[in-house]
């Protein structure tokens, strides 16, 4: 059943609880004692020296220095929230065991979209009617319907946004540790590690229609936009290592949704967004699959808090059926190497590397497996940038100059970026080795001892 169909039936108490049923939470809110096993050593691991931008200026250690009293094993949302709040910014290790559903109440009972909307006056039918593109105009006052939508979304936000403090390691136990419907909010902090988790289906019950949101041609003006990234790195956050996670919209990708007002009714936002002046991030050995807007690094074209920041390394990740933003970059220096891109034919693919305002994106030794209806000039999209650098990349087994391929079919050319060369790398694999290495090594459950 399509999730949009469920959402439209918000009057029924069971709307969207099928998503919550994928990971039933334990009824108890008591913490499970910390297990003395080999897994604990993984929680003490730190980012290796020279492993991307997060390794500089003191490096990234997360909760490696945690005392035994600040090491927690959690099996439900209430336990997870309590562990994250415990001891403030003191180093802590949070082991996630089993499947944790974020869309639950304090008794760990599933919450539906109808539950979040209760008392706000929001219905999807009212919202669609108010913003109907055939009748709506800029002079129409939509304040009340938008306020109702925002109130309902805020109600969901209070449950699904999970705030992560400084000096924290969150790590999955075994190969099935999952956070379902949750948004790890790494906000205004320093020194965080997230590893060995499956982060699944962080959906927004209440997408907002934005009439002036532009899209790559030939798409029309306007877009449905949602909140709740799987991982948000925002507001001057520094030193973050995102490693060996699986991040996906499954089992309800936006591709299953119908179009409304000519655009996909999109209930998912970013997978790993880095915005608002955040800096020094390494994203490694993750599996991203079945998602649209995946990694937005820089959220505004205004030269304010982002200048000189947004420095990110993305290496040995698999992007499988990802439609765009892998990554899209503004301002920062982003090193994109040894990643594996699997782009099925007829998938709605838009681009992989978004070259934004004052960005410096260096793409080296990546392997791109493109479907038969995807052309090499689609890999790059110019979002107002001036330069980029590509070298050593393979497309379907053949060496391709992807910058030249872009320039050959676009009137506004991108120049060659000669301003820097990345050197924060422990090892660079040849592009021909990337499919086997990354497909077997990336994602949750691939860490020795997990």
RARA-V249026 format. One record per residue. N is the residue number from 1. RES is the residue in three letters. OMEGA is omega as a letter, one per 20 degrees, with the letter a starting at -180 (NA if undefined). Layout:
n: [N/N]
res: [RES/RES]
omega: [OMEGA/OMEGA]
This chain:
n: [1/2/3/4/5/6/7/8/9/10/11/12/13/14/15/16/17/18/19/20/21/22/23/24/25/26/27/28/29/30/31/32/33/34/35/36/37/38/39/40/41/42/43/44/45/46/47/48/49/50/51/52/53/54/55/56/57/58/59/60/61/62/63/64/65/66/67/68/69/70/71/72/73/74/75/76/77/78/79/80/81/82/83/84/85/86/87/88/89/90/91/92/93/94/95/96/97/98/99/100/101/102/103/104/105/106/107/108/109/110/111/112/113/114/115/116/117/118/119/120/121/122/123/124/125/126/127/128/129/130/131/132/133/134/135/136/137/138/139/140/141/142/143/144/145/146/147/148/149/150/151/152/153/154/155/156/157/158/159/160/161/162/163/164/165/166/167/168/169/170/171/172/173/174/175/176/177/178/179/180/181/182/183/184/185/186/187/188/189/190/191/192/193/194/195/196/197/198/199/200/201/202/203/204/205/206/207/208/209/210/211/212/213/214/215/216/217/218/219/220/221/222/223/224/225/226/227/228/229/230/231/232/233/234/235/236/237/238/239/240/241/242/243/244/245/246/247/248/249/250/251/252/253/254/255/256/257/258/259/260/261/262/263/264/265/266/267/268/269/270/271/272/273/274/275/276/277/278/279/280/281/282/283/284/285/286/287/288/289/290/291/292/293/294/295/296/297/298/299/300/301/302/303/304/305/306/307/308/309/310/311/312/313/314/315/316/317/318/319/320/321/322/323/324/325/326/327/328/329/330/331/332/333/334/335/336/337/338/339/340/341/342/343/344/345/346/347/348/349/350/351/352/353/354/355/356/357/358/359/360/361/362/363/364/365/366/367/368/369/370/371/372/373/374/375/376/377/378/379/380/381/382/383/384/385/386/387/388/389/390/391/392/393/394/395/396/397/398/399/400/401/402/403/404/405/406/407/408/409/410/411/412/413/414/415/416/417/418/419/420/421/422/423/424/425/426/427/428/429/430/431/432/433/434/435/436/437/438/439/440/441/442/443/444/445/446/447/448/449/450]
res: [UNK/UNK/UNK/UNK/UNK/UNK/UNK/UNK/UNK/UNK/UNK/UNK/UNK/UNK/UNK/UNK/UNK/UNK/UNK/UNK/UNK/UNK/UNK/UNK/UNK/UNK/UNK/UNK/UNK/UNK/UNK/UNK/UNK/UNK/UNK/UNK/UNK/UNK/UNK/UNK/UNK/UNK/UNK/UNK/UNK/UNK/UNK/UNK/UNK/UNK/UNK/UNK/UNK/UNK/UNK/UNK/UNK/UNK/UNK/UNK/UNK/UNK/UNK/UNK/UNK/UNK/UNK/UNK/UNK/UNK/UNK/UNK/UNK/UNK/UNK/UNK/UNK/UNK/UNK/UNK/UNK/UNK/UNK/UNK/UNK/UNK/UNK/UNK/UNK/UNK/UNK/UNK/UNK/UNK/UNK/UNK/UNK/UNK/UNK/UNK/UNK/UNK/UNK/UNK/UNK/UNK/UNK/UNK/UNK/UNK/UNK/UNK/UNK/UNK/UNK/UNK/UNK/UNK/UNK/UNK/UNK/UNK/UNK/UNK/UNK/UNK/UNK/UNK/UNK/UNK/UNK/UNK/UNK/UNK/UNK/UNK/UNK/UNK/UNK/UNK/UNK/UNK/UNK/UNK/UNK/UNK/UNK/UNK/UNK/UNK/UNK/UNK/UNK/UNK/UNK/UNK/UNK/UNK/UNK/UNK/UNK/UNK/UNK/UNK/UNK/UNK/UNK/UNK/UNK/UNK/UNK/UNK/UNK/UNK/UNK/UNK/UNK/UNK/UNK/UNK/UNK/UNK/UNK/UNK/UNK/UNK/UNK/UNK/UNK/UNK/UNK/UNK/UNK/UNK/UNK/UNK/UNK/UNK/UNK/UNK/UNK/UNK/UNK/UNK/UNK/UNK/UNK/UNK/UNK/UNK/UNK/UNK/UNK/UNK/UNK/UNK/UNK/UNK/UNK/UNK/UNK/UNK/UNK/UNK/UNK/UNK/UNK/UNK/UNK/UNK/UNK/UNK/UNK/UNK/UNK/UNK/UNK/UNK/UNK/UNK/UNK/UNK/UNK/UNK/UNK/UNK/UNK/UNK/UNK/UNK/UNK/UNK/UNK/UNK/UNK/UNK/UNK/UNK/UNK/UNK/UNK/UNK/UNK/UNK/UNK/UNK/UNK/UNK/UNK/UNK/UNK/UNK/UNK/UNK/UNK/UNK/UNK/UNK/UNK/UNK/UNK/UNK/UNK/UNK/UNK/UNK/UNK/UNK/UNK/UNK/UNK/UNK/UNK/UNK/UNK/UNK/UNK/UNK/UNK/UNK/UNK/UNK/UNK/UNK/UNK/UNK/UNK/UNK/UNK/UNK/UNK/UNK/UNK/UNK/UNK/UNK/UNK/UNK/UNK/UNK/UNK/UNK/UNK/UNK/UNK/UNK/UNK/UNK/UNK/UNK/UNK/UNK/UNK/UNK/UNK/UNK/UNK/UNK/UNK/UNK/UNK/UNK/UNK/UNK/UNK/UNK/UNK/UNK/UNK/UNK/UNK/UNK/UNK/UNK/UNK/UNK/UNK/UNK/UNK/UNK/UNK/UNK/UNK/UNK/UNK/UNK/UNK/UNK/UNK/UNK/UNK/UNK/UNK/UNK/UNK/UNK/UNK/UNK/UNK/UNK/UNK/UNK/UNK/UNK/UNK/UNK/UNK/UNK/UNK/UNK/UNK/UNK/UNK/UNK/UNK/UNK/UNK/UNK/UNK/UNK/UNK/UNK/UNK/UNK/UNK/UNK/UNK/UNK/UNK/UNK/UNK/UNK/UNK/UNK/UNK/UNK/UNK/UNK/UNK/UNK/UNK/UNK/UNK/UNK/UNK/UNK/UNK/UNK/UNK/UNK/UNK/UNK/UNK/UNK/UNK/UNK/UNK/UNK/UNK/UNK/UNK/UNK/UNK/UNK/UNK/UNK/UNK/UNK/UNK/UNK]
omega: [r/r/r/r/r/a/a/r/a/r/r/a/a/a/r/r/r/r/r/a/r/a/a/a/r/a/a/r/r/r/r/a/a/a/r/a/a/r/a/a/r/r/r/a/r/r/r/r/r/r/r/a/a/a/a/r/r/r/a/a/a/a/a/a/a/r/r/r/r/r/a/r/a/a/r/a/a/r/a/r/a/a/a/r/a/r/r/a/r/r/a/r/r/r/r/a/a/a/a/r/r/a/r/r/a/r/r/r/a/r/r/r/r/r/a/a/a/r/a/a/a/r/r/a/r/a/r/r/a/a/r/a/r/a/a/r/a/a/r/a/r/a/a/a/r/r/r/r/a/r/r/r/r/r/r/a/a/a/a/r/a/a/a/a/r/r/a/r/r/a/r/r/a/a/a/r/a/r/a/r/a/r/r/a/a/b/r/a/a/r/a/r/r/a/r/r/r/r/a/r/r/a/r/r/a/r/a/r/a/a/a/r/a/a/r/r/j/a/a/r/r/a/r/a/a/r/r/r/r/r/r/r/a/r/r/r/a/r/r/r/r/a/r/r/r/a/a/r/a/j/a/r/r/r/r/a/r/r/r/a/r/a/r/r/a/a/a/r/a/r/r/a/r/a/r/r/r/a/r/a/r/a/a/r/r/r/r/a/r/a/r/a/a/a/r/a/a/a/a/r/a/a/a/a/a/a/r/a/a/r/a/r/r/a/r/r/r/r/a/a/r/a/a/r/r/j/r/a/r/r/a/r/a/r/a/a/r/r/a/a/r/a/a/r/r/a/a/a/r/r/r/a/r/a/a/a/r/a/r/a/a/a/a/r/r/r/a/r/a/r/a/r/r/a/a/a/r/a/r/r/a/r/r/r/a/a/r/r/r/r/r/a/r/r/a/r/a/r/a/r/a/r/r/r/r/a/a/a/a/a/r/a/r/r/r/a/r/a/a/r/a/r/r/a/r/a/r/r/r/a/a/a/a/a/a/a/a/a/r/a/a/r/a/r/a/r/r/r/a/NA]
